[in-house]
Amino acid sequence: MQTARQTETTRAARVRVWDLFIRVFHWCLVACVTVAAATGFLLGPRWTPLHLIAGLLALALVGARILWGLCGPTHARFASFVRGPGPVLAHLRAVLKNTHERRYLGHNPLGALMVVTLILAILALGWTGLEVWGGMLKAGPLAFDTSFDTGLFYRHVHQAIAIAVLVLIALHLGGVILESRREKESLVSAMIDGEKPARPNDVALPERRARPRPALILGAALAVLAGSAGFGFSSLPVPNLPVTPAHFDPAYASECSDCHEAYNPTLLPAASWKQLMATLGDHFGEDASLDPATTQQISTWLQAHAAESADTLAAHVLRRVSAEHPDQITATRFWKWMHGGIPEETFKSAAVGARGHCSACHADAAAGLFRPASISVPEEAEN
C-alpha cells in the first residue's frame, strides 16, 4: 500500500504533455474520419450529406490544429516536434534495435512525420472532395468552374487518397501499440488525461507558453474569410445545368404531365427522345399520339435540351441507354445499379406508384439534378 509520500512522488513524476485542445482535436478528428470513411466506403449515396459534413468538419479541425501548432504550448508546436530526415532515421534505428537512449515526451520523430503526413492528406482529401462536389453534384464553392469530367477525375484521386489515409491510420495504430509496449506506457491514456510519466532520458525542449488569444483572433478571421469566400463562390452561376421546369416547353409540360410527370429532357439523349416522339402511337402500350405540329414542336425542344446539353451526373450516366430499350430511363445500367437494392414493393406502394415516378423520392428530379441531399424515400414506401 502506497504511503502519502509515495503517492505525492508518483504524482510529481507525471508531466502534462497534451493540452486540452490537442486531446479534443484528436478525438474529434477520429470521429470525423470514422464517419467519413463509413459513409464513403460502406453506405449509399443517401449518406452523402453526412459524408460532406464530416469532411468539412475534419478540414476545420485540421485548420485549427495548424493554428495551434503555431500558437500552442510546447508539445503542440510544430517547432517542437517537426524534424528532418536525420532524427527520423535515428529514431527508426533505435526502434529496430529496441534501444532507449532518448525518449520524446511529445511526438517522436516518426510520430511527427505521421502527424504532418495525415494533416496534408486530410487537406488533400478536403480539396479533392470540394472538386468532386462541384463537378459531379454541381454544388459547393467550386461548382461554378468545375466540369463533370474534372469532378470525375478528382473522385478517383479522392478515393485513392482516402485509401492511403486508411493505410496511414493502420500504421499509426501499429506505431502506438509498438511505442506503448516499447516505452511501457499507454499512449492512448496520455491522449485522454494528457499526462505521461517523467523519465531521466526525456529529451529536453524549450518551454513555450500557449498564446490562445492570437490563435482565436486569427482563427476567427480565417473562418469569416473562408465562410464568405465559400458563400460567394457558391452563389456564382453554374454553367451547363439542365433546363428548369419553369422553362419547359408549354406543350411538353401540359401534354406529357397528363399521364406521368414531365421528365427533365436531360435524362435521355437526343436520339432516344427522337425515337420516343416518333412512336407515340405505341407509347409503352398506350396510344399517346398528338397532332403532327405539336409532336414536332415537342420533339425539337426535347432534342435541343437532351442529355448532351447538360454537364450533370444524371445527364452523363443516363445518356448511356440500353440497346434494347433506348427510350427507357429505368432500363439504363446506371439506374438499375442505383436502384437494385430497392424492393419491388417500394415502387408499387401508393407513395411511389411506379419505377418511373422519380419525384416521389428525388425532390429535384424535375430540375434534373438528382443530388443525394434531395433523396427522401416516403415512410409509407419503406414500411
Order of alpha helices (4+ residues) and beta strands (2+ residues): alpha-beta-alpha-alpha-alpha-alpha-alpha-alpha-alpha-beta-alpha-alpha-alpha-alpha-alpha-alpha-alpha-alpha
